């Protein structure tokens, strides 16, 4: 059964007001909650030094009829000396209110709620509860106001809620939306934990984006498969193609991922993707042209070079032996795993078949070397003026093998998630 924990500062009018000759706001709120069949598990009363006696009186008051709260369920918590000395400091009041939350935490289950009394204490003490709720420190909470009984107008309730969930939702929406626009799906998942937008579908789509960026296509599929009937069919079809290891689709995925990295100015990661694209595409072309397997283990490289040597009556092998790289050097040995320059040389042997592809792929070499310096020399990349140019080269390579859509699939995903978030915001 869900229970409530009441938190309140103690004010000058607690537990009984001599001005109105009626109960103060703490007793009035708890009476109201009990009348509404709330199960009150605990009451935490924060007090400054000057109202220590009133806090003690309030505890005794709540133990009596009709409240009958057990003595051990009511906890008195003296605030720090600073707030007692300066009870109008909002920062100090919020800090002490957070300490109250920490006191309540061990007694809370997932179903329980916090009930904040925003009508006792100094004005900053009353305000602190709304601030904590708006900041997301208490996702399952209510802020209560108790009207002055002498100023209640006809039709106005004595006790009512003044939750700031709408304001909190707007804050959360802006934060999560920005994270999604930055493709920060893991950050958005964390932000959603303490928000009112955490639906199963939104979580699944964020996990889909997170796994897809990490090239964990099986994980991405598992995240959205239960929601296949609620999402666009292309999400499923795209991830299935990637799970099947379709080479051209994988190159497109590297391209789209590189676009996201460049947009976020993650230049070092961007260059890693450029390197991955160039190396993978060269391997794809060479492997398909030679028509035999690509070495995955070093022991397999011997057989690979033996097969290369037999092509065209050793003409390809002789071409490689005499090949001069752009730096003026020749290949020292034709052995081991085929490097990027070796792969380029193989393709050049079959000119002019690969003219249109080799030119843009060779242009990527300088950027791939920059990536190598980043990795091996622990260098950073704070600027990359040619980023847009590199993207155009990658796209030009891809367009010779497949159609490249203008709308990045990660942007399509972001639009879908943001639409769902907007629906939650206005629901």
C-alpha positions in Angstrom: 0.0 0.0 0.0 1.3 3.4 -0.9 2.2 5.7 1.9 3.0 9.4 2.4 5.8 11.1 4.2 5.1 14.7 5.3 7.9 17.3 5.4 7.5 20.7 6.8 9.3 23.6 8.5 7.8 24.6 11.8 6.4 28.1 12.0 5.3 30.5 14.7 1.7 29.5 14.3 2.3 25.8 14.9 0.7 23.7 16.3 -2.0 26.1 17.3 -2.4 29.8 16.3 -3.1 32.3 18.9 -4.0 34.8 16.1 -6.8 32.7 14.7 -7.5 30.4 17.6 -7.3 27.5 15.2 -4.7 24.8 14.3 -1.6 25.8 12.4 -0.8 24.7 8.9 1.0 21.5 9.9 -1.9 20.1 11.9 -4.4 21.3 9.4 -2.6 19.6 6.5 -2.2 16.3 8.3 -5.9 16.4 9.3 -6.8 16.9 5.7 -4.6 14.1 4.5 -6.0 11.7 7.0 -9.6 12.7 6.1 -8.6 11.9 2.5 -7.5 8.4 3.6 -3.8 9.1 3.1 -1.6 6.6 4.9 1.0 8.7 6.7 4.1 6.7 7.4 6.3 9.5 8.8 6.3 13.2 9.6 9.6 15.1 9.4 9.6 18.6 11.1 12.5 20.9 10.4 12.9 23.7 12.9 15.1 26.6 13.8 16.4 27.2 17.3 13.7 29.9 18.1 10.8 27.5 17.4 12.3 24.3 19.0 9.6 24.3 21.7 6.8 24.8 19.0 8.3 21.8 17.2 8.1 19.7 20.3 4.5 20.9 21.0 3.6 20.0 17.4 4.9 16.5 17.8 2.8 16.0 21.0 -0.2 17.5 19.2 0.0 15.0 16.4 0.2 12.1 18.8 -3.1 13.1 20.3 -6.6 12.7 19.0 -7.8 12.7 16.3 -4.4 12.2 14.6 -3.1 9.4 16.8 0.3 9.3 15.0 2.9 7.1 16.7 5.6 8.9 18.5 8.4 7.1 16.6 6.8 8.2 13.3 7.4 11.9 14.0 10.9 13.1 13.7 12.2 16.6 14.8 15.2 17.8 12.8 16.9 21.0 14.0 18.3 23.0 11.1 21.9 24.3 10.9 22.8 27.3 13.0 23.3 29.4 9.9 19.6 29.2 8.9 18.5 29.8 12.5 20.6 33.0 12.4 19.6 34.0 8.9 16.1 32.5 8.3 15.5 34.7 5.2 18.3 33.1 3.2 16.7 31.1 0.3 19.9 29.1 -0.4 20.2 28.0 3.3 16.5 27.1 3.4 16.8 24.9 0.2 19.9 23.2 1.6 18.1 22.3 4.9 15.0 21.2 2.9 17.3 18.8 1.0 18.6 17.4 4.2 14.9 16.7 5.1 14.6 14.8 1.8 17.7 12.7 2.8 16.0 12.0 6.2 12.9 10.8 4.3 14.7 8.7 1.7 15.3 5.5 3.8 11.6 5.3 4.5 10.4 5.7 0.8 9.4 2.9 -1.5 8.8 3.3 -5.2 5.1 3.7 -4.6 5.3 6.3 -1.8 4.9 10.0 -2.1 6.3 13.1 -0.4 3.9 15.7 0.9 5.5 19.2 1.3 3.8 21.7 3.5 4.5 25.1 1.9 2.6 27.2 4.6 4.8 27.0 7.7 8.1 28.8 8.4 9.5 31.9 6.8 8.7 32.8 3.2 12.0 31.2 1.9 11.3 28.1 3.9 7.9 27.8 2.3 9.3 28.4 -1.2 12.1 25.8 -0.8 9.7 22.9 -1.3 8.5 24.1 -4.7 12.0 24.8 -5.8 13.1 21.2 -4.9 10.1 19.8 -6.8 10.7 22.0 -9.9 14.4 21.0 -9.8 13.5 17.3 -9.9 14.7 16.3 -6.5 11.3 14.8 -5.6 9.5 13.3 -8.7 6.7 11.8 -6.6 5.6 14.7 -4.5 2.9 17.2 -3.8 3.3 20.8 -2.6 0.4 21.8 -0.3 -0.8 25.2 0.7 -3.0 25.9 3.7 -5.0 29.1 3.6 -5.4 31.5 6.5 -8.8 30.5 7.9 -9.7 34.2 8.4 -9.1 35.0 4.8 -10.8 32.1 3.0 -13.3 33.3 0.5 -16.5 31.4 -0.5 -15.7 28.4 -2.7 -12.0 28.3 -1.8 -10.7 25.1 -0.2 -8.8 25.4 3.1 -6.1 23.0 1.9 -5.0 22.7 -1.8 -2.0 21.6 -3.9 0.2 24.0 -5.8 2.5 21.6 -7.6 5.0 23.1 -10.1 5.0 20.0 -12.3 4.2 22.1 -15.3 7.3 24.2 -14.8 9.4 21.2 -14.1 8.1 19.5 -17.2 9.1 22.5 -19.3 12.6 22.4 -17.8 13.0 18.7 -18.3 11.6 19.0 -21.9 14.2 21.6 -22.9 17.1 19.6 -21.3 16.1 16.2 -22.9 15.2 17.8 -26.3 18.7 19.4 -26.5 20.4 16.1 -25.6 18.5 14.3 -28.3 19.3 17.0 -30.9 23.0 16.4 -29.9 22.5 12.7 -30.4 23.3 12.2 -26.7 20.9 9.3 -26.2 22.6 8.0 -23.1 22.4 11.4 -21.4 18.7 11.7 -22.3 18.0 8.3 -20.7 19.5 9.5 -17.5 17.6 12.8 -17.6 14.3 10.9 -18.2 14.7 8.9 -15.0 13.5 11.9 -12.8 11.0 13.3 -15.3 7.4 12.7 -16.3 8.3 11.8 -19.9 9.7 8.3 -19.1 7.3 6.2 -21.3 8.4 2.7 -22.4 8.3 3.7 -26.1 10.5 6.8 -25.6 13.0 4.8 -23.5 13.0 2.1 -26.2 13.7 4.6 -29.0 16.5 6.3 -27.0 18.1 2.9 -26.4 17.7 2.2 -30.1 19.6 5.3 -30.9 22.3 4.6 -28.3 22.9 1.1 -29.5 22.8 2.1 -33.2 25.5 4.8 -32.7 27.6 2.1 -30.9 27.1 -0.3 -33.9 25.4 -2.7 -31.6 22.6 -3.5 -34.1 21.3 -6.6 -32.3 20.9 -4.4 -29.2 19.1 -1.7 -31.2 16.7 -4.3 -32.7 15.9 -5.8 -29.3 15.1 -2.4 -27.9 12.4 -1.5 -30.4 11.2 -4.9 -31.5 8.4 -5.0 -28.9 7.1 -1.6 -30.2 7.2 -2.5 -33.9 3.6 -1.6 -34.4 4.0 1.8 -32.8 6.9 3.1 -34.8 7.8 3.8 -38.4 8.6 0.6 -40.4 12.0 2.0 -41.6 13.4 1.8 -38.1 12.9 -2.0 -38.2 14.0 -2.4 -41.9 17.1 -0.3 -41.5 18.3 -2.1 -38.4 17.6 -5.5 -40.0 19.7 -4.6 -43.0 22.5 -3.6 -40.7 22.2 -6.8 -38.6 22.6 -8.7 -41.9 26.0 -7.0 -42.3 25.1 -5.5 -45.7 28.4 -3.8 -46.6 27.0 -0.7 -48.4 24.5 -0.2 -45.6 27.3 -0.3 -43.1 29.3 2.3 -45.0 26.2 4.5 -45.1 25.9 4.1 -41.4 29.5 5.1 -40.8 28.8 8.2 -43.0 25.7 9.2 -41.1 27.4 8.6 -37.8 30.3 10.8 -39.0 27.8 13.6 -39.8 26.6 13.5 -36.1 30.1 13.7 -34.8 31.0 16.7 -37.0 27.8 18.5 -35.9 28.8 18.1 -32.3 32.4 19.2 -33.0 33.8 15.8 -31.9 36.5 16.1 -34.4 38.8 13.3 -33.1 35.9 10.8 -33.2 34.9 12.1 -36.6 38.3 11.4 -38.0 38.1 7.8 -36.6 34.9 7.3 -38.6 36.6 8.8 -41.7 39.4 6.3 -41.3 37.0 3.5 -40.7 35.1 4.4 -43.9 38.1 4.7 -46.1 39.8 1.5 -44.9 36.6 -0.4 -45.1 35.6 0.8 -48.5 39.0 0.1 -50.0 38.9 -3.4 -48.6 35.4 -3.9 -50.0 36.5 -2.9 -53.5 39.7 -5.0 -53.4 38.1 -8.1 -52.0 35.3 -8.0 -54.6 37.7 -7.4 -57.4 40.2 -10.2 -56.5 37.4 -12.6 -55.8 38.9 -14.4 -52.8 38.8 -14.2 -49.1 40.3 -11.4 -47.0 42.8 -12.4 -44.3 41.3 -12.1 -40.8 44.3 -13.7 -39.0 48.0 -13.1 -39.6 48.5 -16.8 -40.5 46.1 -16.3 -43.4 48.1 -13.5 -45.0 50.7 -16.0 -46.5 48.0 -17.6 -48.5 46.6 -14.2 -49.5 49.8 -13.0 -51.0 50.4 -16.4 -52.7 47.1 -15.9 -54.5 47.9 -12.3 -55.4 51.2 -13.4 -56.9 49.3 -15.8 -59.2 47.0 -13.2 -60.7 47.6 -12.3 -64.4 50.7 -14.3 -64.6 52.3 -12.4 -61.8 51.6 -9.0 -63.6 49.8 -7.6 -60.6 52.5 -8.7 -58.2 55.2 -7.2 -60.4 53.2 -4.0 -60.6 53.1 -3.9 -56.8 56.8 -4.5 -56.6 57.5 -1.5 -58.8 54.8 0.7 -57.4 55.9 4.1 -56.1 53.7 5.7 -53.4 53.0 9.5 -53.3 55.8 9.9 -50.7 58.3 8.5 -53.3 58.8 5.2 -51.5 58.2 1.7 -52.7 56.7 -1.2 -50.7 59.4 -2.8 -48.6 57.8 -6.2 -48.5 54.5 -7.5 -49.8 53.5 -9.5 -46.8 51.3 -9.3 -43.7 47.9 -7.5 -43.7 47.3 -5.3 -46.8 47.6 -1.7 -45.8 45.6 1.2 -47.2 48.4 2.2 -49.6 48.7 -1.4 -50.8 45.0 -1.6 -51.4 45.1 1.7 -53.4 47.9 0.2 -55.5 45.9 -2.9 -56.2 43.0 -0.8 -57.4 45.3 1.4 -59.5 46.5 -1.7 -61.4 42.9 -2.2 -62.7 42.6 1.4 -64.0 40.5 3.0 -65.4 37.9 0.8 -63.7 38.2 2.6 -60.3 39.1 6.1 -61.5 36.0 7.7 -60.1 36.4 6.0 -56.7 40.1 6.2 -56.2 40.4 10.0 -56.6 38.0 10.8 -53.6 39.3 7.9 -51.6 42.9 9.1 -52.0 41.8 12.6 -50.9 40.9 11.1 -47.5 44.5 9.9 -46.9 45.7 13.1 -45.3 42.8 13.1 -42.9 43.4 9.4 -42.1 47.0 10.3 -41.2 45.7 13.0 -38.9 43.6 10.4 -37.2 46.7 8.2 -36.8 48.5 11.1 -35.1 45.6 11.6 -32.7 45.6 7.9 -31.8 49.3 7.2 -31.6 50.6 10.6 -30.4 47.8 11.4 -28.0 47.0 14.6 -30.0 43.7 16.4 -29.8 41.7 18.0 -32.6 40.1 21.3 -31.5 39.4 22.6 -35.0 38.7 20.9 -38.4 38.0 23.6 -41.1 37.7 20.9 -43.8 35.0 19.0 -42.0 32.3 19.9 -44.5 34.6 19.1 -47.4 35.3 15.6 -45.9 31.6 14.9 -45.6 31.1 15.8 -49.3 33.9 13.3 -50.2 32.4 10.5 -48.2 29.0 11.2 -49.8 30.5 11.3 -53.3 32.1 7.9 -52.7 28.8 6.4 -51.5 26.7 7.9 -54.3 28.7 5.8 -56.8 27.4 2.7 -55.2 24.0 3.6 -53.7 21.5 6.3 -53.2 22.2 8.5 -50.2 19.2 10.1 -48.6 19.4 13.8 -47.5 17.8 13.2 -44.1 20.1 11.5 -41.7 18.2 8.6 -40.1 19.4 9.7 -36.7 17.5 13.0 -37.4 14.4 11.1 -38.3 14.7 9.2 -35.0 15.2 12.5 -33.1 12.1 14.0 -34.7 10.1 10.9 -33.7 11.3 11.1 -30.0 10.7 14.8 -29.8 7.2 14.4 -31.2 6.4 11.9 -28.4 8.0 14.2 -25.8 5.8 17.1 -27.0 2.7 14.9 -26.7 3.7 14.0 -23.1 4.3 17.7 -22.3 0.8 18.7 -23.5 -1.1 15.7 -22.2 
